[in-house]
Amino acid sequence: MEFALALLSLSPAELEALGWTFADRKRLLDHFVRSGKAVQGKPLDEIDEATVTLRLPQRDVMRLQIFARRELPKAASNAAMINRVLAALDGAIDAK
C-alpha cells in the first residue's frame, strides 16, 4: 500500500522526470489494485504477513525499478518495504 501511495504522490514534474504520463501511473496502480484483490476478505492480522503476487509486463517492472530506486526513498517511511520491493522487482527481471 505504501508503494501505491508513493506512486500517487508524484507531481506532474516528477512523472515527467521519470518519463511517465498520468496514463502510465494509472496503469501501474491498476496492477496493484488487481493484485490486492487476492487478499480481500482475509482477516487483517493475516494481511500484514500475506504475500501478494504482482503480475506486470516486463516494461512496467523496469519502470517500477527506476521509480523504486529514484523516488520511493523520498516518499516511503519503511526502509524494509523498499528493500523488499527492490528485491522482488530485481527477481522478476532475473526470472525471465
C-alpha positions as a LaTeX table, in Angstrom:
\begin{tabular}{lrrr}
\hline
Residue & $x$ (\AA) & $y$ (\AA) & $z$ (\AA) \\
\hline
Met1 & 0.00 & 0.00 & 0.00 \\
Glu2 & 2.80 & 2.40 & 0.85 \\
Phe3 & 4.30 & 1.80 & $-2.59$ \\
Ala4 & 1.00 & 2.67 & $-4.28$ \\
Leu5 & 0.65 & 5.81 & $-2.15$ \\
Ala6 & 4.14 & 6.87 & $-3.18$ \\
Leu7 & 3.11 & 6.47 & $-6.83$ \\
Leu8 & 0.06 & 8.63 & $-6.20$ \\
Ser9 & 2.14 & 11.33 & $-4.55$ \\
Leu10 & 4.20 & 12.01 & $-7.69$ \\
Ser11 & 3.78 & 15.53 & $-9.02$ \\
Pro12 & 3.45 & 16.16 & $-12.75$ \\
Ala13 & 7.12 & 17.27 & $-12.81$ \\
Glu14 & 8.22 & 14.07 & $-11.07$ \\
Leu15 & 6.19 & 11.98 & $-13.51$ \\
Glu16 & 7.85 & 13.81 & $-16.39$ \\
Ala17 & 11.31 & 13.26 & $-14.89$ \\
Leu18 & 10.57 & 9.52 & $-14.86$ \\
Gly19 & 9.38 & 9.70 & $-18.46$ \\
Trp20 & 5.85 & 8.74 & $-17.41$ \\
Thr21 & 2.42 & 10.07 & $-18.25$ \\
Phe22 & $-0.63$ & 10.06 & $-16.00$ \\
Ala23 & $-1.83$ & 7.07 & $-18.04$ \\
Asp24 & 1.40 & 5.20 & $-17.19$ \\
Arg25 & 0.89 & 5.84 & $-13.49$ \\
Lys26 & $-2.74$ & 4.76 & $-13.69$ \\
Arg27 & $-1.75$ & 1.54 & $-15.44$ \\
Leu28 & 0.87 & 0.80 & $-12.77$ \\
Leu29 & $-1.62$ & 1.50 & $-9.99$ \\
Asp30 & $-4.15$ & $-0.79$ & $-11.72$ \\
His31 & $-1.60$ & $-3.62$ & $-11.43$ \\
Phe32 & $-1.53$ & $-3.07$ & $-7.66$ \\
Val33 & $-5.32$ & $-2.95$ & $-7.39$ \\
Arg34 & $-5.73$ & $-6.21$ & $-9.30$ \\
Ser35 & $-3.09$ & $-7.90$ & $-7.16$ \\
Gly36 & $-4.59$ & $-6.56$ & $-3.95$ \\
Lys37 & $-7.86$ & $-8.32$ & $-4.66$ \\
Ala38 & $-6.10$ & $-11.57$ & $-3.72$ \\
Val39 & $-6.13$ & $-10.56$ & $-0.05$ \\
Gln40 & $-9.67$ & $-9.21$ & 0.04 \\
Gly41 & $-11.74$ & $-10.90$ & 2.70 \\
Lys42 & $-8.74$ & $-12.08$ & 4.73 \\
Pro43 & $-8.52$ & $-11.14$ & 8.41 \\
Leu44 & $-6.45$ & $-8.00$ & 9.00 \\
Asp45 & $-3.84$ & $-9.85$ & 11.05 \\
Glu46 & $-3.15$ & $-12.14$ & 8.07 \\
Ile47 & $-2.81$ & $-9.30$ & 5.55 \\
Asp48 & 0.39 & $-7.93$ & 7.13 \\
Glu49 & 2.09 & $-11.26$ & 6.52 \\
Ala50 & 0.42 & $-12.09$ & 3.21 \\
Thr51 & 2.46 & $-12.45$ & 0.06 \\
Val52 & 0.73 & $-10.89$ & $-2.90$ \\
Thr53 & 1.77 & $-11.78$ & $-6.42$ \\
Leu54 & 2.07 & $-8.76$ & $-8.67$ \\
Arg55 & 1.90 & $-9.64$ & $-12.37$ \\
Leu56 & 3.48 & $-6.99$ & $-14.58$ \\
Pro57 & 4.67 & $-6.69$ & $-18.15$ \\
Gln58 & 8.48 & $-6.52$ & $-18.35$ \\
Arg59 & 8.44 & $-2.82$ & $-19.34$ \\
Asp60 & 6.45 & $-1.98$ & $-16.21$ \\
Val61 & 8.83 & $-3.94$ & $-14.00$ \\
Met62 & 11.67 & $-1.83$ & $-15.34$ \\
Arg63 & 9.68 & 1.38 & $-14.80$ \\
Leu64 & 8.93 & 0.41 & $-11.22$ \\
Gln65 & 12.59 & $-0.42$ & $-10.61$ \\
Ile66 & 13.56 & 3.09 & $-11.69$ \\
Phe67 & 10.82 & 4.55 & $-9.51$ \\
Ala68 & 11.79 & 2.42 & $-6.52$ \\
Arg69 & 15.43 & 3.47 & $-6.74$ \\
Arg70 & 14.90 & 7.17 & $-7.51$ \\
Glu71 & 11.65 & 8.23 & $-5.89$ \\
Leu72 & 10.50 & 5.68 & $-3.34$ \\
Pro73 & 13.15 & 6.54 & $-0.72$ \\
Lys74 & 11.84 & 10.13 & $-0.74$ \\
Ala75 & 8.21 & 9.07 & $-0.26$ \\
Ala76 & 8.17 & 5.86 & 1.78 \\
Ser77 & 8.71 & 5.68 & 5.51 \\
Asn78 & 9.55 & 1.99 & 5.71 \\
Ala79 & 13.07 & 1.14 & 4.51 \\
Ala80 & 12.44 & $-2.60$ & 4.85 \\
Met81 & 9.50 & $-2.28$ & 2.47 \\
Ile82 & 11.71 & $-0.51$ & $-0.06$ \\
Asn83 & 14.27 & $-3.32$ & 0.15 \\
Arg84 & 11.56 & $-5.99$ & $-0.30$ \\
Val85 & 10.12 & $-4.18$ & $-3.31$ \\
Leu86 & 13.52 & $-3.79$ & $-4.96$ \\
Ala87 & 14.40 & $-7.45$ & $-4.33$ \\
Ala88 & 11.08 & $-8.57$ & $-5.79$ \\
Leu89 & 11.44 & $-6.35$ & $-8.85$ \\
Asp90 & 15.04 & $-7.47$ & $-9.40$ \\
Gly91 & 13.92 & $-11.08$ & $-9.07$ \\
Ala92 & 11.16 & $-10.54$ & $-11.61$ \\
Ile93 & 13.71 & $-9.43$ & $-14.20$ \\
Asp94 & 16.08 & $-12.32$ & $-13.42$ \\
Ala95 & 13.29 & $-14.88$ & $-13.66$ \\
Lys96 & 12.55 & $-14.06$ & $-17.29$ \\
\hline
\end{tabular}
